[in-house]
Amino acid sequence: MSVKSVSVLLLLLQLSCCYRSGSCGKVLVWPMEFSHWMNMKTILDELVQKGHEITVLRSSASVLIDHKKQSGIKFETFSTTSTKEELDVFFTNWVNILINDVSREKYWEYFPLWQKFFLQYSEIYENFCKDLVLNKKLTTKLQESGFDVVFADAIAPCGELLAEFLKIPLVYSLRFTPGYTYEKYSGGLLFPPSYVPAITSVISGQMTFTERVKNMLWMLYFDFWFQTFNVKKWDQFYSEVLGRPVSFYELVGKADIWLIRSYWDLEFPRPLLPNFEFVGGLQCKPAKPLPKEMEDFVQSSGEEGVVVFSLGSMVSNMTEERTNVIASALAQLPQKVLWRFDGKEPNTLGPNTKLYKWMPQNDLLGHPKTKAFITHGGSNGIYEAIYHGIPMVGLPLFSEQPDNIAYMAAKGAAVRLDWKTMSSADLLSALKTVINDPSYKENIMKLSRIHHDQLMKPLDRAVFWIEYVMRHKGAKHLRVAAHDLTWYQYHSLDVIGFLLACVTIITYLVIKCCLFVYQKLVMTGKKKKRD
């Protein structure tokens, strides 16, 4: 059968499947870069396989979103004033500042820097959004295309504006927002500080009194001080585009479904709402065979096995002192080590360690000879380790990574180190602990069984809810009534005030009646005495 015939047959099968499910539709995508895009693309590829038409809005400054690869996804590239190089330098510089230049323990320095990052990031994405909506040719095309849903990354503002502008439902993809701001104030999700750890607090779900005090202060800090985006500017911009007064959080709150890239294997139990769905680990899949050269190196490890080491795609230049500390520890292991590293080769690199600019992390973690995973704690790597049951040594760098590693450590599946202050001996000891202490393997396998024991795979669940929104033209029936209440109604202050008023009035009347009866009795008594 010719290639053309096979393509036609596959297309017919997809359309047939789409027709039977009644969910074939058009999806407009507003993405974010780096690992955020990798997660979104996994969902989009699955939607394409099911016959849906996917269109991704891509800025000309995009760092990672490759519109040239043949994937069945359509791309609409719009011009921006920023360049790819400028955007790449922006992210790289900020990552290096947050990793190398300031300690996370110095809160008074660290979090102001985070806020400065987000305010600059907010300005960049506001310019992207303006460049998009001011492109009359593109916006007219979008209006005429008949999209069924907007699928957006919540950490990249503008998706909510597109959904409102095109008058179609909105589905969010996100891991979290700083301080859970969107989830709380737009999504209506509850975060009781008594048992739900604030993101970046590095507290587990079982808190001591001191930790509950810290958690409360952390939540208050994010609620009243930390500003993720310049909301006033976004309010003004959105109001100008739509021609009526609207607020940024109001439009975010109209999201029909929130797909949260987490699950109960990583998270601690906390309240959820019907339109919030956990899809953590959606990118995980069974391991594929390794490239021959890599497989030969892994097999040469014998019974000792291998250690996989990766700090993700955004970390490009560690200091020479840190790389030598790490390399020295790895050189003392009996295991072979595969290290994702792009830089000057450390002087202390041992013969048991091989450096790779890129490596198939999921396939390595799924290899039977892999004994441990050294990770920065990004959610993708954490979930691949959970999926394949590999204990971890965590070297968290920034963002939610310290929390992810803290959760894994609290569940007995990881050892956490401070990568800035650890010695070679610390790293060596941590690796020996997770490899030789059977409890770490037992605990990670328990989490792995929890992850695999789901009615529906995370990727299938994500696709189902996007199709669900398309089938029902939204999912407003899953949104709680809290969205329609004022702040005082939400906290029942009006009801409490009314009841207090009733109690006060009744108490007043009872007292008045008692006094009246008492006075009557006194007067009657006096009258009898006179008689």
Buried (B, 14 or more C-beta within 10 A) or exposed (E): EEEEEEEEEEEEEBEEBBEEEEBBBBBBBBBBBBBBBEBBBBBBBBBBBBBBBBBBBBBBBBBBBEEEEEBBBEBBBBEBEBEBEEBBEBBBEBBBBBBBEBEBEEEEEBBEBBBEBBBEBBEBBBBBBBBBBEBEEBBEEBEEEEBBBBBBBBBBBBBBBBBBBBEBBBBBBBBBBBBBBBBBBBBBBEBEBEBBBBBBBBBBBEBEEEBBEBBBEBBEBBBEEBBBBBBEBBBBBBBEBBEEEBBBBBBBBBBBBBBBBBBBBBBBEBEBBEBBBBBBBBBBBEBEEBEEEBBEBBEEBEEBBBBBBBBBBBBEBBEEEBBBBBBBBBBBBEBBBBBBBEBEEBEBBBEBBBBBEEBBBBBBBBBEBBBBBBBBBBBBBBBBBBBBBBBBBBBBBBBBBBBBBBBBBBBBBBBBBBBBEBEBEBBBBBBBBBBEBEEBBEBBBBBBEBBBEBEEBBBBBBBBBBBBBBBBEBBEEBBEEBBEBEEEEEEEEEEEEEEEEEEEEEEEEEEEEEEEEEEEEEEEEEEEEEE
